[in-house]
Amino acid sequence: MPLGLIMGIGRAFRRKRTSSLDILTSKRSPKGYYKGKNCKPTGFHTRKGGYIVVPEKLPNYVVPDLTDFKLKPYVSQCTSEVASTEAV
């Protein structure tokens, strides 16, 4: 039995198995598939092609009042040198 035939049979059994946990992209899916951007739907589609927004599904952001807050919302990338002592 030629060695090439045995090697070919061995390669057939060692095919790369695709994992079900691979990253799903538009190139690995059917034509016209749109994955989305990981956001929840805010409504639903109607039969005639319209879209109805449901107010209960809209995000509600609760922001506190920061009028007398001492800190600034910006943190500089160029920080000054700060002397610190290590705790023993």
N, C-alpha and C positions, 0 to 999 in steps of 0.2 A: 504494500500500500504506500503510495507516494506521501512524502512528508507534507507537501503543500495541501493535499486534501485534508489531512488531519488538522493542520493549522487553520484552514478555512472553516471547518466544523467548530473548532474552538472559538474562533472569532464570532461566529453566529450566536453562540450562547453567551458571549460577553458583551452584548450590546448595551449601550448606555441607557439606563432606565430613567425616564423623566419623572421627576418628583411632582406630586400634586401640590407641593408647597412652593413651586417656582413662582417668580414674579410674573403676574399677568400683564402683558403689554398689548397695545393695539396690533402689533405685528404677529402675535401668537393667537389672535382671536379671529372670528369671522369678519368678512368685509362689512364695513359700516358700523362696527362695534365701537361704542364710546364708553370708556371706563369711568370718567368723571374725576372729580378732584377731592374725594373723601368728604363731601359735605352732605348733610341731610336734606331731603326735599322739603320745600316750604309750601307745597300744595299738590295738586294733581291735574292731569290732563283730561280734557273733556273729549267726547266722541267727535266733535266737529273741529278739533285742532286747537282749541283754546286752552288756557291755563288758569286755574283758579287758585289764588293764594289763600291759605288758611291762617288767620291771625294767631291761632294757638301754636302753630309750628314755627313761627318767626322767633329768632333768638332775642332774648331779653337780657340786656346788659345792665347790671346794677353798679353804678359808679359813685363812690362817696364824694362829698363836697370837699374840695381841696383848696379853698380860698386862703386860709391862714396856715397852710402847710409850709414848713421851713425848708424842706429839701426840694431840690430841683429834679425834674423828670429826666434830665440828661446826665449821663455819666461819661466823662471825658476819657478818651483812650490814652492821652498823654498825662499821666498822673505824676504828681510831684513826689520826691523822695520822703518817706515817712520813717522816722526812727522808731524801732520797736524793740522791746526787750522780750527775751524768751522766758517762759514760765519754767521754773525748775520743779 
